[in-house]
Amino acid sequence: MKTVTASLFQKNFGQFKELAQREPVAITSNGRESVVLISASEYAALSKLRFAYGAEVNEDFEQDLAEHFDAHREVHDGLSK
């Protein structure tokens, strides 16, 4: 995952918007991560999964979440870099 300061993000929004299509972009403010920019498709997939269970964490949710992470391994591997 690429990490950038808020001021650099503002100056190069287009560049980081394009990068977020491939991997999450963490934006820092005062040295701390404040937001993460992800693609619309990644957000939709995570939202769908979350709302499918009424935002409730149960065994089915945990299993589907694990399957989601397996299916989107490349994106999530970017988060760990």
C-alpha positions as a Markdown table, in Angstrom:
| # | Residue | x | y | z |
|---|---|---|---|---|
| 1 | Met | 0.0 | 0.0 | 0.0 |
| 2 | Lys | 1.3 | 3.4 | -0.9 |
| 3 | Thr | 1.3 | 6.0 | 1.9 |
| 4 | Val | 1.3 | 9.7 | 1.1 |
| 5 | Thr | 0.9 | 13.0 | 3.0 |
| 6 | Ala | -2.4 | 14.9 | 2.7 |
| 7 | Ser | -0.6 | 17.8 | 1.0 |
| 8 | Leu | 1.1 | 15.5 | -1.6 |
| 9 | Phe | -2.2 | 13.8 | -2.2 |
| 10 | Gln | -3.9 | 17.2 | -2.9 |
| 11 | Lys | -1.2 | 18.2 | -5.3 |
| 12 | Asn | -1.3 | 14.9 | -7.2 |
| 13 | Phe | -4.9 | 13.8 | -6.8 |
| 14 | Gly | -5.2 | 12.3 | -10.4 |
| 15 | Gln | -2.0 | 10.2 | -9.9 |
| 16 | Phe | -3.2 | 8.8 | -6.6 |
| 17 | Lys | -6.8 | 8.3 | -7.9 |
| 18 | Glu | -5.4 | 6.1 | -10.7 |
| 19 | Leu | -3.1 | 4.2 | -8.3 |
| 20 | Ala | -6.1 | 3.5 | -6.0 |
| 21 | Gln | -7.6 | 1.5 | -8.9 |
| 22 | Arg | -4.7 | -1.0 | -8.4 |
| 23 | Glu | -4.0 | -0.8 | -4.7 |
| 24 | Pro | -5.1 | 1.1 | -1.6 |
| 25 | Val | -3.6 | 4.5 | -1.0 |
| 26 | Ala | -3.1 | 5.6 | 2.7 |
| 27 | Ile | -3.2 | 9.3 | 3.3 |
| 28 | Thr | -1.5 | 10.7 | 6.4 |
| 29 | Ser | -2.2 | 13.9 | 8.3 |
| 30 | Asn | 0.3 | 15.0 | 11.0 |
| 31 | Gly | 2.2 | 11.8 | 10.6 |
| 32 | Arg | -0.7 | 9.5 | 11.2 |
| 33 | Glu | -2.8 | 7.5 | 8.8 |
| 34 | Ser | -6.2 | 9.3 | 8.5 |
| 35 | Val | -7.9 | 7.7 | 5.5 |
| 36 | Val | -7.4 | 5.0 | 2.9 |
| 37 | Leu | -8.5 | 5.5 | -0.7 |
| 38 | Ile | -9.7 | 2.3 | -2.4 |
| 39 | Ser | -11.3 | 1.7 | -5.8 |
| 40 | Ala | -15.1 | 1.9 | -6.1 |
| 41 | Ser | -15.3 | -1.8 | -7.0 |
| 42 | Glu | -13.3 | -2.7 | -3.8 |
| 43 | Tyr | -15.6 | -0.5 | -1.7 |
| 44 | Ala | -18.7 | -2.0 | -3.3 |
| 45 | Ala | -17.5 | -5.5 | -2.6 |
| 46 | Leu | -16.7 | -4.7 | 1.1 |
| 47 | Ser | -20.0 | -2.8 | 1.6 |
| 48 | Lys | -22.0 | -5.6 | 0.1 |
| 49 | Leu | -20.4 | -8.1 | 2.4 |
| 50 | Arg | -20.9 | -5.9 | 5.4 |
| 51 | Phe | -24.5 | -5.1 | 4.8 |
| 52 | Ala | -25.4 | -8.7 | 3.8 |
| 53 | Tyr | -25.2 | -9.4 | 7.6 |
| 54 | Gly | -26.7 | -6.2 | 8.9 |
| 55 | Ala | -23.2 | -5.2 | 10.1 |
| 56 | Glu | -23.4 | -8.2 | 12.5 |
| 57 | Val | -20.3 | -10.3 | 13.0 |
| 58 | Asn | -21.2 | -14.0 | 13.1 |
| 59 | Glu | -19.7 | -17.3 | 11.7 |
| 60 | Asp | -21.2 | -16.8 | 8.3 |
| 61 | Phe | -19.9 | -13.3 | 8.0 |
| 62 | Glu | -16.4 | -14.4 | 9.1 |
| 63 | Gln | -16.4 | -17.2 | 6.5 |
| 64 | Asp | -17.6 | -14.9 | 3.7 |
| 65 | Leu | -15.0 | -12.3 | 4.7 |
| 66 | Ala | -12.3 | -14.9 | 4.6 |
| 67 | Glu | -13.5 | -15.9 | 1.1 |
| 68 | His | -13.5 | -12.2 | 0.1 |
| 69 | Phe | -9.9 | -11.7 | 1.2 |
| 70 | Asp | -8.9 | -14.9 | -0.7 |
| 71 | Ala | -10.6 | -13.6 | -3.9 |
| 72 | His | -9.0 | -10.2 | -3.6 |
| 73 | Arg | -5.6 | -11.3 | -2.3 |
| 74 | Glu | -3.6 | -9.0 | -4.6 |
| 75 | Val | -5.3 | -5.9 | -3.3 |
| 76 | His | -5.0 | -7.0 | 0.3 |
| 77 | Asp | -1.4 | -8.0 | -0.2 |
| 78 | Gly | -0.8 | -4.4 | -1.2 |
| 79 | Leu | -2.1 | -3.3 | 2.1 |
| 80 | Ser | 0.6 | -5.2 | 3.9 |
| 81 | Lys | 3.4 | -3.5 | 2.0 |
